[in-house]
Every structure is written in structure tokens, then in C-alpha cells.
Amino acid sequence: MEQLKDLVRSYEVLQETRLKAENQLRALNGIKASRVLEKLRELKSIENTLTYEMKKELQKYDEYNLFLSQVHGVGPTLAAKLMVLELDPSKHLSSWNAFFGLVPKYWIMECEDKHKYAHPRNTKECPVCGKAPVKFQEVIGAPRKQKGVRMFFSTKSKALYYLIGTQFVKSGKFYKRFYYQVKTRKQQQYPDYPAGRLHYQALRSTFKLFLAHYYEVKREVYGLPPEKPYQFEYMEGHDYISYHQVLAFENGEVEDAV
């Protein structure tokens, strides 16, 4: 996994540097700036080489070959970024959701030593000193970074969730279809909701389903007993859709997986 981590870090640094330089040079809007921009675009070929190397490295892992490589919308770079997080399949799926900030509510707590921290459970001991919380504040809604508060989710993982979700909407197959199903249902339930809120809720539900499938795959790969993931609201009256059913739809073997 270290080799894959090195490739991901190199790709991210190179891409960030290129995009930042391109944006600054576009603001200058001069002939020399245009020439430098042309040279900078050559860095894209290096990014493509790193993507190729990532794909070769990914093929060493069963979770990529069995699932991620067959999902429309998840290319090698996104697959690599997800896999290097090394999510632990022995934990409950709820802890994975929390890591990506996918919780409906959480608590901001303070221990007797005045350490402030947030967690989806209000019984969590302080991550700094291990003492029990003495103050609680329930927060409804998606978690956000707050000054002076140690959060339970990763900013990097939240960004990855948005990137993968956006790619599903653009070029997905099963998950794109599911996104629009959720969005349509939400529009019917809440006709006064703004478009942005509907999009975010559908994106969130779509990524949670994808994450449940990835969790299912990881447990299978690591020889852990099957653990039926959370029954999503839309599935009332329906059996859980396994990742095998999703892949059958992705690969054109069936016309419907829902």
C-alpha cells in the first residue's frame, strides 16, 4: 500500500501545483504568461503517467479488481485515493459513514479539562485525555469544521466523497441512475426545497450506498462474515441490493438492479 500512497501523494502535489500556477498565469493575461501556460500543460502528461502507474498498482488488490475497477465513474485516481485511506472492514459501517461526515446529527462535548471535541455518540470519551465528557451540545445536520473543536471526520475524506459523487452524476451508470431516483423522490416529497439542497441530499444518499457496497467487498476480501449494511430509507419493502447485483447492472448483464 505504501507504493500506492506515494503515487497518490505525487499526483496530488503535481496536480495542485499545476492548477494553482495556471490560475495565477491566466490572471496575468499576457503573451509570456500564455507561453508559460503551454509549458505547464506538459505536466499533464506526467499526471497521466502517474495515473497509469496507479492503475498497475491497484491491480494487485482484490477490492479493486472485484469492484472498483468495474464501477462507472470511479477511475484509477479516485479508486487509489479511496483505497489509501485503508478503511477498516472490521469496524461497523456507521464508523465509515462518520469518517466521511455522513451523519444526520452529532454532539459537541467538553471534558473536565476543557478539551472540546465532536462525535456522533454523546458517550465518547475525550480523544485527548480519555476523560468522560461533562458538557454536551446536540447538533442536527451535516458536520462542519469548528474552531477549537476536534472533529471526528476527515476534511480530505469529505472532499473525496464529493469528487466521487460528482463523477457518478457525470459518468456513472448504476449510481447515476440511483442519484436521479433519489432526487426525483425528494422533489416529490419536498417540492419547496431548493435545487442545491436536493442535489446534496441525493449525492449524499448515493455515496452512502456506494460506501456500503465497498464495505461489503472489503469484508469479503478480508474473510470477515457478511454484515448486512444499513437499510436505506428508499429500500423499505425491498431486499438489500448487493454489490454483485450492482456489477451485473454496470456490466450490462441485467437491465435493472433496483
LINWOMO-V99469 format. One line per field, one symbol per residue. phi: phi as a letter, one per 30 degrees, with the letter a starting at -180 (. if undefined). psi: psi as a letter, one per 40 degrees, with the letter a starting at -180 (. if undefined). burial: 1 if it has 24 or more other ideal C-beta (glycine too) atoms within 12 Angstrom, else 0. Layout:
phi=???
psi=???
burial=???
//
This chain:
phi=.dddddddddddddddddddddddddddhbddddddeddddddeddddddddddddddddcdddddbedccdjcdedddddddddhddddddedddeddcicbdaabcbbddcidcabadcdcddddccidddcbbbdbcjddbdbdicdccccddddddedddddddddbdbdddddeddddddddddbdcddeddddddddddddddedddddeddddddicdebddeddedceibdddddddddddecidbcabc
psi=ddddddddddddddddddddddddddddfiddddddddddedddddddddddddddddeehdddddcdeehhegaddddddddeefhheeiidddddddefgidiihhihieeehhiiieheehihedeeiiieiihhhhihiihhhehhieihddddddddddddddddeicddddddddddddddddgeehidddddddddddddddddddddddddddefiihhhihhideeheiihhiddddddddeediehe.
burial=000100110111011001000100000000000000100100100010011001101100101101111111111111111111101010001011111111100111111000111111000101000000100000000110000010111000110111111111100111111111111011000000000001011111111111111111111000000000110101000001111011101100000011
//
